[in-house]
C-alpha cells in the first residue's frame, strides 16, 4: 500500500463542485482510505487529496485527477507527493462533506423561510386591505342601489301619475 498527497492549486477551485467527483472516483476504485478538502495555500485556492491504495489504483486516480477539471475551475498546478501520516477511512470525508454542505444549506434555508414569512405577512395585509376595500365598495354600492331603487320607484309613481292625468285629459277631450 502506498500513500499519496495531491495538491491542486489555482484561482477558482472552491465552490465549483470539484471534490464530489474526486470522492465518487475514489469510491468507484474501492479506495478505503481517502480524504479531500479545500485549503488556501500562498494566496491560491487548493484542493488537497490524500489517499492510501495499491500502486495500480493510485495510478488510475492520478490519471483521473490529471484529466478531470470542473468547468469553472482555474487550475494552475497539480502536485503529487508521498504522504507519511494516517489516511482516514473514506466514510469520514463523506461525513465531513455532508456537515459542510449542511453548514452552507441551513443559512440559505433559514433566509428562504424568513423571506416566505415576510411575504406571507405582506400577502395577509394585502388580503385584509382588499377585503376592507371590497366591503367599503359593497357598502357604497348597496347605498347607491337603495338610492337608485328609490329613484326608480319615484319615477314609476310619476309615470303612473302622468298616465292617470293623460287618461283624464283624454276623457275630457273626448267629451267635447
C-alpha positions as CSV (number, residue, x, y, z in Angstrom):
1,X,0.0,0.0,0.0
2,X,1.2,3.4,-0.9
3,X,0.1,6.8,0.4
4,X,-0.2,9.9,-1.8
5,X,-0.9,13.6,-1.3
6,X,-2.2,15.6,-4.2
7,X,-2.3,19.4,-4.2
8,X,-4.4,21.0,-6.9
9,X,-3.9,24.8,-6.8
10,X,-5.4,27.7,-8.8
11,X,-7.5,30.8,-8.7
12,X,-11.0,29.2,-8.7
13,X,-11.2,25.8,-7.2
14,X,-13.6,26.2,-4.2
15,X,-17.4,26.0,-4.7
16,X,-17.2,24.7,-8.3
17,X,-18.0,21.1,-7.5
18,X,-14.5,19.7,-7.5
19,X,-14.5,17.3,-4.6
20,X,-17.7,15.3,-5.3
21,X,-16.2,13.8,-8.5
22,X,-13.0,13.0,-6.6
23,X,-14.9,11.2,-3.8
24,X,-17.0,9.4,-6.4
25,X,-13.9,8.3,-8.3
26,X,-12.3,7.0,-5.0
27,X,-15.5,5.1,-4.3
28,X,-15.6,3.6,-7.8
29,X,-11.9,2.5,-7.4
30,X,-12.8,1.0,-3.9
31,X,-10.3,3.2,-2.1
32,X,-10.9,2.6,1.6
33,X,-8.7,5.4,3.0
34,X,-9.3,8.7,1.4
35,X,-9.8,12.4,2.2
36,X,-10.2,15.6,0.2
37,X,-10.7,19.1,1.4
38,X,-10.4,22.8,0.4
39,X,-7.5,24.9,1.6
40,X,-5.8,28.2,0.9
41,X,-2.1,28.0,0.0
42,X,0.1,31.1,-0.6
43,X,-2.9,33.2,-1.8
44,X,-4.2,30.5,-4.1
45,X,-7.2,28.2,-3.6
46,X,-6.3,24.5,-3.3
47,X,-8.0,21.1,-3.2
48,X,-5.9,18.7,-1.2
49,X,-6.5,15.0,-1.6
50,X,-4.8,12.2,0.4
51,X,-5.3,8.5,-0.3
52,X,-3.9,5.1,0.5
53,X,-4.2,2.3,-2.0
54,X,-2.2,-0.1,-4.2
55,X,0.1,1.3,-6.8
56,X,-2.2,0.4,-9.7
57,X,-5.2,2.2,-8.1
58,X,-3.1,5.2,-7.2
59,X,-2.1,5.5,-10.9
60,X,-5.7,5.3,-12.0
61,X,-6.6,8.0,-9.6
62,X,-3.7,10.2,-10.8
63,X,-4.9,9.8,-14.4
64,X,-8.4,10.9,-13.3
65,X,-7.1,13.9,-11.4
66,X,-4.9,14.9,-14.4
67,X,-7.9,14.7,-16.8
68,X,-10.9,15.8,-14.8
69,X,-11.4,19.5,-14.3
70,X,-14.7,21.2,-13.3
71,X,-15.9,23.6,-15.9
72,X,-15.5,26.7,-13.7
73,X,-12.2,25.7,-12.1
74,X,-9.0,27.5,-13.0
75,X,-6.2,25.1,-12.3
76,X,-2.6,26.2,-12.2
77,X,-0.7,23.2,-10.8
78,X,-1.2,19.6,-9.8
79,X,1.5,18.3,-7.5
80,X,1.9,14.6,-6.3
81,X,3.9,13.9,-3.2
82,X,4.5,11.0,-0.9
83,X,2.3,11.1,2.3
84,X,3.5,9.7,5.6
85,X,0.7,10.3,8.1
86,X,-2.5,8.2,8.6
87,X,-5.2,8.5,5.9
88,X,-8.7,8.4,7.5
89,X,-11.4,6.0,6.3
90,X,-13.4,7.3,3.3
91,X,-16.5,7.4,5.5
92,X,-15.0,10.3,7.4
93,X,-14.7,12.5,4.3
94,X,-18.3,11.7,3.4
95,X,-19.5,12.7,6.9
96,X,-17.3,15.9,6.8
97,X,-18.6,16.8,3.4
98,X,-22.2,16.3,4.4
99,X,-21.7,18.5,7.5
100,X,-20.0,21.2,5.4
101,X,-23.0,21.2,2.9
102,X,-25.5,21.4,5.8
103,X,-23.4,24.3,7.1
104,X,-23.9,26.1,3.8
105,X,-27.5,25.0,3.3
106,X,-29.1,25.8,6.7
107,X,-28.5,29.6,6.5
108,X,-29.9,29.6,3.0
109,X,-33.0,27.6,4.1
110,X,-33.4,30.0,7.1
111,X,-33.2,33.0,4.8
112,X,-35.8,31.4,2.4
113,X,-38.1,30.7,5.4
114,X,-37.7,34.3,6.7
115,X,-38.5,35.6,3.2
116,X,-41.5,33.4,2.9
117,X,-42.7,34.5,6.4
118,X,-42.3,38.2,5.4
119,X,-44.1,37.6,2.0
120,X,-46.9,35.7,3.8
121,X,-47.3,38.6,6.2
122,X,-47.4,41.1,3.3
123,X,-49.9,38.9,1.4
124,X,-52.1,38.7,4.6
125,X,-52.0,42.5,4.9
126,X,-52.9,42.9,1.2
127,X,-55.8,40.4,1.6
128,X,-57.1,42.3,4.6
129,X,-56.8,45.6,2.9
130,X,-58.5,44.2,-0.2
131,X,-61.3,42.7,1.9
132,X,-61.8,46.0,3.7
133,X,-61.8,47.9,0.3
134,X,-64.3,45.4,-1.1
135,X,-66.6,45.7,1.9
136,X,-66.4,49.5,1.6
137,X,-67.3,49.3,-2.1
138,X,-70.1,46.9,-1.3
139,X,-71.5,49.4,1.2
140,X,-71.2,52.3,-1.2
141,X,-72.8,50.1,-4.0
142,X,-75.7,49.0,-1.8
143,X,-76.3,52.6,-0.7
144,X,-76.4,53.6,-4.4
145,X,-78.6,50.6,-5.1
146,X,-81.1,51.8,-2.4
147,X,-80.9,55.4,-3.8
148,X,-81.4,54.1,-7.3
149,X,-84.3,51.8,-6.2
150,X,-86.0,54.8,-4.5
151,X,-85.4,56.9,-7.6
152,X,-86.9,54.2,-9.9
153,X,-89.9,53.9,-7.6
154,X,-90.4,57.6,-7.6
155,X,-90.1,57.7,-11.4
156,X,-92.6,54.9,-11.7
157,X,-95.0,56.8,-9.4
158,X,-94.6,59.9,-11.5
159,X,-95.2,58.0,-14.8
160,X,-98.3,56.4,-13.3
161,X,-99.5,59.8,-12.2
162,X,-98.8,61.2,-15.7
163,X,-100.7,58.3,-17.3
164,X,-103.6,59.0,-15.0
165,X,-103.7,62.7,-15.9
166,X,-103.3,61.9,-19.6
167,X,-106.2,59.5,-19.2
168,X,-108.3,62.2,-17.6
169,X,-107.3,64.7,-20.3
170,X,-108.2,62.1,-22.9
171,X,-111.6,61.5,-21.3
172,X,-112.2,65.3,-21.1
173,X,-111.2,65.9,-24.7
174,X,-113.4,63.0,-26.0
175,X,-116.4,64.5,-24.0
176,X,-116.1,67.7,-26.0
